[in-house]
Amino acid sequence: MTISARPLTDSETAILGIIQQGLGPQNSADDVFFTDANEAVIFVKGPEGTSLVMANLTNLAAWRADGTISSDEELKKKWLRL
């Protein structure tokens, strides 16, 4: 794993924004790391700071863009458990 290999894309930033709206600002771009495949990943933290789920921002953004995830509501409920 590499830390801060690149800036987040606009769509990855949008997914991170949804996470922040649902769970709070403790989930920041500073917490994102990059896999060897250059995918942006974050361990999503609840308001109390415990890790709730790992979110691959790169994949979620791509699936939202291509319609695999049909709506932001589906993203929130099914994929992010918000």
URBELTA-V939803 format. One record per residue. N is the residue number from 0. RES is the residue in three letters. SS is DSSP state (helix for helix, strand for strand, loop for the rest). Layout:
<<N & RES & SS> <N & RES & SS>>
This chain:
<<0 & MET & loop> <1 & THR & strand> <2 & ILE & loop> <3 & SER & loop> <4 & ALA & loop> <5 & ARG & loop> <6 & PRO & loop> <7 & LEU & loop> <8 & THR & loop> <9 & ASP & helix> <10 & SER & helix> <11 & GLU & helix> <12 & THR & helix> <13 & ALA & helix> <14 & ILE & helix> <15 & LEU & helix> <16 & GLY & helix> <17 & ILE & helix> <18 & ILE & helix> <19 & GLN & helix> <20 & GLN & helix> <21 & GLY & helix> <22 & LEU & helix> <23 & GLY & loop> <24 & PRO & loop> <25 & GLN & loop> <26 & ASN & loop> <27 & SER & loop> <28 & ALA & helix> <29 & ASP & helix> <30 & ASP & helix> <31 & VAL & loop> <32 & PHE & strand> <33 & PHE & strand> <34 & THR & loop> <35 & ASP & loop> <36 & ALA & loop> <37 & ASN & loop> <38 & GLU & loop> <39 & ALA & strand> <40 & VAL & strand> <41 & ILE & strand> <42 & PHE & strand> <43 & VAL & strand> <44 & LYS & strand> <45 & GLY & loop> <46 & PRO & loop> <47 & GLU & loop> <48 & GLY & loop> <49 & THR & loop> <50 & SER & strand> <51 & LEU & strand> <52 & VAL & strand> <53 & MET & strand> <54 & ALA & strand> <55 & ASN & strand> <56 & LEU & helix> <57 & THR & helix> <58 & ASN & helix> <59 & LEU & helix> <60 & ALA & helix> <61 & ALA & helix> <62 & TRP & helix> <63 & ARG & helix> <64 & ALA & helix> <65 & ASP & helix> <66 & GLY & loop> <67 & THR & loop> <68 & ILE & loop> <69 & SER & loop> <70 & SER & loop> <71 & ASP & helix> <72 & GLU & helix> <73 & GLU & helix> <74 & LEU & helix> <75 & LYS & helix> <76 & LYS & helix> <77 & LYS & helix> <78 & TRP & helix> <79 & LEU & loop> <80 & ARG & loop> <81 & LEU & loop>>
